[in-house]
Amino acid sequence: MPNSGFSVQLYLGPEVNTRLIHLEHITDEVFYAVVKAFKEVGKYVQTFIWHKMSTTTHAPWFYTRSGGGVHYPSAPLQYPAIDTHNLFDKILHEEDVNFPIETSVWIGPDPSVYYAGYLEDGTSKMEKRPFIDPTFMYTKANINRIVLQYIHEALQI
């Protein structure tokens, strides 16, 4: 039984909210193919961010934290460096299925990582270390390819 007015949404944190695809009169097979695609997209983008954070360039300085630990920050305009693993461990992806109207995937830092926005946008005392916007720019073509591949397979094109 075809459904109508089905949208595929992509959320990469609060910065990126875009409709990738809007389809009319889709089959259940296509809907479930999109849900599978989003599980793969979520893992793909999460892994991409983890890799970029693992290989980022550090700034040529360090500072001592109030608790006594030493921090080697990432260089400005680079992906955030891994320090405590708090941000790294909390890059999440979650699929939201609202059958038969919409499915979406949310990818980004857990809201408990309060400083993620400061890294993304910078502050008056720190240059930005963006990771959401660049990730979307670097991965958009592959995200579209993954979703369309699953849809094509469901339609047997």
C-alpha positions in Angstrom: 0.0 0.0 0.0 1.7 3.3 -1.1 2.1 6.1 1.4 2.1 9.7 0.4 4.0 12.8 1.4 7.1 11.1 2.8 10.1 13.2 3.7 13.7 12.2 4.5 15.3 14.7 7.0 18.9 15.0 8.1 19.8 16.7 11.3 23.5 17.3 12.1 23.2 18.9 15.5 21.5 22.3 15.8 23.5 23.7 12.9 22.2 21.6 10.0 18.6 20.7 9.4 17.9 19.8 5.8 15.3 17.9 3.8 17.2 15.5 1.5 14.4 13.9 -0.3 10.6 14.3 -0.6 8.8 11.4 -2.2 5.2 11.0 -3.1 3.4 7.7 -3.0 6.2 5.4 -1.7 5.9 1.7 -0.9 6.5 0.2 2.5 9.7 -1.4 1.0 11.1 2.0 0.1 10.2 3.4 3.6 12.0 0.6 5.3 14.9 1.0 2.9 15.3 4.6 4.0 15.2 3.6 7.6 18.1 1.1 6.9 19.9 3.7 5.0 19.7 6.1 7.9 21.2 3.6 10.3 24.1 3.3 7.9 24.3 7.1 7.4 24.4 7.6 11.2 27.3 5.2 11.6 29.1 6.7 8.6 28.9 10.3 9.9 29.7 9.3 13.5 32.8 7.4 12.2 33.8 10.3 10.0 33.8 12.7 13.0 35.6 10.2 15.2 38.3 9.8 12.6 38.7 13.6 12.1 38.9 14.2 15.8 41.5 11.4 16.2 43.8 12.9 13.5 43.4 16.6 14.2 46.3 19.0 14.3 47.1 20.2 17.8 47.9 23.8 18.6 51.6 24.5 19.4 50.8 25.4 23.0 49.3 23.8 26.0 47.8 25.0 29.3 47.3 23.6 32.8 43.7 23.1 33.9 42.6 24.2 37.4 42.5 20.5 38.4 46.1 20.1 37.5 45.8 18.3 34.1 47.5 19.5 31.0 45.5 20.2 27.9 46.8 20.3 24.3 44.0 22.0 22.3 43.4 21.5 18.7 44.6 24.3 16.4 42.0 26.9 15.5 39.6 25.9 12.6 40.6 22.2 13.1 38.3 19.5 14.4 38.3 19.4 18.3 41.2 17.4 19.7 40.5 14.3 21.9 41.3 15.2 25.4 39.0 13.7 28.0 37.0 11.6 25.4 33.8 13.3 26.7 32.9 14.8 23.3 34.4 12.0 21.3 32.4 9.4 23.2 29.2 11.3 22.9 28.9 11.8 19.2 25.7 10.0 18.7 23.2 9.1 15.9 19.6 8.3 16.4 17.0 7.4 13.8 13.4 8.7 14.3 10.8 6.8 12.4 7.4 8.4 12.0 5.8 5.9 9.7 4.4 6.7 7.1 5.1 10.4 7.0 8.8 10.9 7.8 12.0 9.4 8.9 15.0 11.4 10.1 18.4 10.9 11.5 19.9 13.1 14.1 23.7 13.1 14.3 25.8 15.2 16.7 27.0 15.6 20.2 24.8 14.5 23.1 23.2 17.6 24.6 25.0 17.0 27.8 28.2 18.1 26.1 27.4 21.7 26.8 30.6 23.1 25.3 30.1 21.6 21.8 28.5 24.8 20.6 31.5 26.8 21.9 33.8 24.6 19.9 31.6 24.9 16.8 31.2 28.6 16.9 34.1 29.9 19.0 33.8 32.4 21.8 35.2 35.8 22.5 38.3 34.1 24.0 38.7 31.1 21.7 38.7 30.7 17.9 36.2 28.1 16.6 37.0 24.5 16.1 34.0 23.6 13.9 33.1 19.9 13.4 29.4 19.8 12.5 29.3 22.2 9.5 32.5 20.8 8.0 31.3 17.2 8.5 28.1 18.0 6.6 30.1 19.7 3.8 32.5 16.7 3.5 29.9 13.9 3.7 26.8 15.3 2.0 27.5 13.6 -1.3 28.1 10.2 0.4 25.0 10.6 2.5 22.9 11.2 -0.6 24.6 8.3 -2.3 23.8 5.9 0.6 20.2 6.9 0.9 19.6 6.7 -2.9 21.4 3.4 -3.1 19.0 1.9 -0.6 16.0 3.4 -2.4 17.2 2.0 -5.7 17.7 -1.4 -4.2 14.1 -1.3 -2.8 12.8 -0.3 -6.2 15.0 -2.8 -7.9 16.3 -0.1 -10.3 
